[in-house]
Amino acid sequence: MAIVKWKNKDLYDPWNGLRTLQDEINELFDIDRAPSTPGLFDRNLAPSLDVIEGDQNFTVRCELPGIELKDMEVTVISNVLTIKGEKKSGSDEKHRSFFKKECWTGTFQRTISLPDSADTGKIGAELKDGILTITLPKKEEAKPRQISVKIQ
């Protein structure tokens, strides 16, 4: 047995006009429909990353589960770090019918600006267990140093 909400159409509903207006605005801006082409920073297609500043270097950690090294590209141009890649679906996924699918596939790109104190000429990267770790040492003039001062 299904429970159905009953509305008495003979009773006046003061909120009905506002609901109708909201529905028309949603239809005008297509709010109820999902976008056909996701944006660059859509959470499903943009892997999350952390930028950590240490005393000697900057570390960028990016979560890339299921992505192989050959399917990604890391570039630095004018202190702008770009991580591009593609997460490919398995060959058996095309012929399956999913009840629920939360794992995404397709291309992605993340672009972040690096601080001027990062030495982009000595960049290093490692992909291990689905985590891309990029290390950028700081320039010598930006590294903290201790100077002893004699007090007289």
C-alpha positions as a LaTeX table, in Angstrom:
\begin{tabular}{lrrr}
\hline
Residue & $x$ (\AA) & $y$ (\AA) & $z$ (\AA) \\
\hline
Met1 & 0.00 & 0.00 & 0.00 \\
Ala2 & 1.38 & 3.40 & $-0.98$ \\
Ile3 & 0.94 & 6.51 & 1.09 \\
Val4 & $-0.08$ & 9.49 & $-1.01$ \\
Lys5 & $-0.15$ & 13.06 & 0.22 \\
Trp6 & $-3.66$ & 14.41 & $-0.18$ \\
Lys7 & $-4.29$ & 17.99 & $-1.14$ \\
Asn8 & $-7.69$ & 19.55 & $-0.95$ \\
Lys9 & $-7.76$ & 21.81 & $-4.00$ \\
Asp10 & $-10.75$ & 23.68 & $-2.62$ \\
Leu11 & $-8.66$ & 25.15 & 0.23 \\
Tyr12 & $-6.71$ & 28.32 & $-0.47$ \\
Asp13 & $-2.92$ & 27.87 & $-0.32$ \\
Pro14 & $-1.08$ & 31.18 & 0.07 \\
Trp15 & 2.28 & 29.60 & $-0.90$ \\
Asn16 & 1.05 & 28.12 & $-4.17$ \\
Gly17 & 1.77 & 31.33 & $-6.09$ \\
Leu18 & 5.35 & 31.41 & $-4.79$ \\
Arg19 & 5.91 & 27.75 & $-5.68$ \\
Thr20 & 4.67 & 28.40 & $-9.21$ \\
Leu21 & 6.97 & 31.42 & $-9.53$ \\
Gln22 & 9.93 & 29.35 & $-8.23$ \\
Asp23 & 9.19 & 26.59 & $-10.75$ \\
Glu24 & 9.11 & 29.13 & $-13.59$ \\
Ile25 & 12.43 & 30.68 & $-12.50$ \\
Asn26 & 14.02 & 27.23 & $-12.23$ \\
Glu27 & 12.77 & 26.37 & $-15.69$ \\
Leu28 & 14.06 & 29.68 & $-17.05$ \\
Phe29 & 17.57 & 29.06 & $-15.73$ \\
Asp30 & 17.46 & 25.26 & $-16.10$ \\
Ile31 & 18.31 & 24.87 & $-12.39$ \\
Asp32 & 16.67 & 21.46 & $-12.07$ \\
Arg33 & 18.67 & 19.92 & $-14.89$ \\
Ala34 & 22.28 & 18.89 & $-14.51$ \\
Pro35 & 24.70 & 20.71 & $-16.81$ \\
Ser36 & 25.47 & 18.84 & $-20.00$ \\
Thr37 & 29.13 & 19.82 & $-19.93$ \\
Pro38 & 30.67 & 19.92 & $-16.45$ \\
Gly39 & 32.85 & 22.87 & $-15.57$ \\
Leu40 & 36.59 & 22.77 & $-15.09$ \\
Phe41 & 36.33 & 22.90 & $-11.31$ \\
Asp42 & 33.43 & 20.46 & $-11.02$ \\
Arg43 & 34.27 & 18.26 & $-8.02$ \\
Asn44 & 33.71 & 15.01 & $-9.92$ \\
Leu45 & 36.20 & 15.84 & $-12.63$ \\
Ala46 & 38.80 & 17.83 & $-10.76$ \\
Pro47 & 40.94 & 15.79 & $-8.39$ \\
Ser48 & 41.53 & 17.33 & $-4.99$ \\
Leu49 & 44.96 & 18.61 & $-4.06$ \\
Asp50 & 46.86 & 20.09 & $-1.15$ \\
Val51 & 49.72 & 22.59 & $-1.30$ \\
Ile52 & 51.99 & 22.41 & 1.75 \\
Glu53 & 54.73 & 24.94 & 2.49 \\
Gly54 & 57.72 & 23.64 & 4.40 \\
Asp55 & 60.94 & 25.34 & 5.45 \\
Gln56 & 62.89 & 24.11 & 2.43 \\
Asn57 & 60.23 & 23.34 & $-0.19$ \\
Phe58 & 56.63 & 23.33 & $-1.36$ \\
Thr59 & 54.81 & 20.03 & $-1.70$ \\
Val60 & 51.72 & 19.51 & $-3.87$ \\
Arg61 & 49.76 & 16.32 & $-3.21$ \\
Cys62 & 47.06 & 15.39 & $-5.69$ \\
Glu63 & 44.69 & 12.42 & $-5.35$ \\
Leu64 & 44.59 & 10.47 & $-8.62$ \\
Pro65 & 43.23 & 6.99 & $-7.88$ \\
Gly66 & 43.14 & 4.62 & $-10.82$ \\
Ile67 & 45.22 & 6.85 & $-13.10$ \\
Glu68 & 48.42 & 5.57 & $-14.64$ \\
Leu69 & 51.56 & 7.63 & $-15.19$ \\
Lys70 & 51.25 & 7.36 & $-18.98$ \\
Asp71 & 47.78 & 8.95 & $-18.85$ \\
Met72 & 48.84 & 12.20 & $-17.16$ \\
Glu73 & 50.96 & 15.25 & $-17.85$ \\
Val74 & 52.49 & 17.71 & $-15.38$ \\
Thr75 & 53.76 & 21.06 & $-16.67$ \\
Val76 & 55.03 & 24.30 & $-15.13$ \\
Ile77 & 55.00 & 27.47 & $-17.20$ \\
Ser78 & 55.66 & 30.88 & $-15.62$ \\
Asn79 & 55.00 & 29.62 & $-12.06$ \\
Val80 & 51.69 & 28.02 & $-13.09$ \\
Leu81 & 51.43 & 24.30 & $-12.35$ \\
Thr82 & 49.07 & 22.29 & $-14.56$ \\
Ile83 & 48.12 & 18.66 & $-13.99$ \\
Lys84 & 46.24 & 17.10 & $-16.91$ \\
Gly85 & 45.16 & 13.55 & $-17.45$ \\
Glu86 & 42.52 & 11.03 & $-18.29$ \\
Lys87 & 40.94 & 8.36 & $-16.17$ \\
Lys88 & 39.91 & 5.58 & $-18.50$ \\
Ser89 & 37.05 & 3.21 & $-17.86$ \\
Gly90 & 37.56 & $-0.52$ & $-17.97$ \\
Ser91 & 36.72 & $-2.33$ & $-21.17$ \\
Asp92 & 34.00 & $-4.35$ & $-19.41$ \\
Glu93 & 32.21 & $-1.22$ & $-18.10$ \\
Lys94 & 30.76 & $-0.36$ & $-21.50$ \\
His95 & 28.58 & $-3.46$ & $-21.52$ \\
Arg96 & 27.38 & $-3.22$ & $-17.92$ \\
Ser97 & 24.27 & $-1.67$ & $-16.50$ \\
Phe98 & 25.05 & 0.24 & $-13.30$ \\
Phe99 & 22.61 & 0.47 & $-10.41$ \\
Lys100 & 24.69 & 3.34 & $-8.97$ \\
Lys101 & 27.89 & 4.79 & $-10.41$ \\
Glu102 & 29.93 & 7.31 & $-8.41$ \\
Cys103 & 33.38 & 6.64 & $-9.87$ \\
Trp104 & 34.08 & 9.11 & $-12.65$ \\
Thr105 & 35.93 & 8.65 & $-15.90$ \\
Gly106 & 37.13 & 11.15 & $-18.47$ \\
Thr107 & 39.64 & 13.94 & $-18.74$ \\
Phe108 & 40.58 & 16.38 & $-15.99$ \\
Gln109 & 42.80 & 19.39 & $-15.48$ \\
Arg110 & 43.93 & 21.29 & $-12.39$ \\
Thr111 & 45.84 & 24.55 & $-12.65$ \\
Ile112 & 47.28 & 26.45 & $-9.70$ \\
Ser113 & 49.61 & 29.41 & $-9.33$ \\
Leu114 & 52.86 & 28.75 & $-7.51$ \\
Pro115 & 54.56 & 31.28 & $-5.24$ \\
Asp116 & 57.42 & 33.29 & $-6.72$ \\
Ser117 & 59.75 & 31.74 & $-4.13$ \\
Ala118 & 59.34 & 28.24 & $-5.69$ \\
Asp119 & 62.26 & 27.07 & $-7.81$ \\
Thr120 & 60.44 & 25.53 & $-10.78$ \\
Gly121 & 63.70 & 24.44 & $-12.40$ \\
Lys122 & 64.24 & 21.75 & $-9.76$ \\
Ile123 & 60.75 & 20.23 & $-9.70$ \\
Gly124 & 60.32 & 16.57 & $-8.83$ \\
Ala125 & 57.24 & 14.32 & $-9.01$ \\
Glu126 & 56.30 & 10.83 & $-7.86$ \\
Leu127 & 53.11 & 8.82 & $-8.36$ \\
Lys128 & 52.58 & 6.19 & $-5.68$ \\
Asp129 & 49.37 & 4.48 & $-4.50$ \\
Gly130 & 47.16 & 6.92 & $-6.40$ \\
Ile131 & 48.79 & 10.02 & $-4.87$ \\
Leu132 & 50.84 & 12.34 & $-7.06$ \\
Thr133 & 53.46 & 14.15 & $-4.95$ \\
Ile134 & 55.17 & 17.13 & $-6.57$ \\
Thr135 & 58.12 & 18.72 & $-4.74$ \\
Leu136 & 59.32 & 22.23 & $-5.54$ \\
Pro137 & 62.32 & 23.47 & $-3.56$ \\
Lys138 & 62.38 & 27.08 & $-2.44$ \\
Lys139 & 64.83 & 29.49 & $-4.00$ \\
Glu140 & 67.87 & 30.13 & $-1.83$ \\
Glu141 & 66.92 & 33.73 & $-1.09$ \\
Ala142 & 63.49 & 32.60 & 0.18 \\
Lys143 & 64.77 & 29.94 & 2.57 \\
Pro144 & 64.83 & 30.94 & 6.23 \\
Arg145 & 68.28 & 31.33 & 7.67 \\
Gln146 & 69.58 & 32.11 & 11.09 \\
Ile147 & 71.99 & 34.94 & 11.61 \\
Ser148 & 73.75 & 35.33 & 14.92 \\
Val149 & 74.04 & 38.88 & 16.18 \\
Lys150 & 76.56 & 39.86 & 18.81 \\
Ile151 & 75.18 & 42.19 & 21.42 \\
Gln152 & 77.64 & 44.55 & 23.12 \\
\hline
\end{tabular}
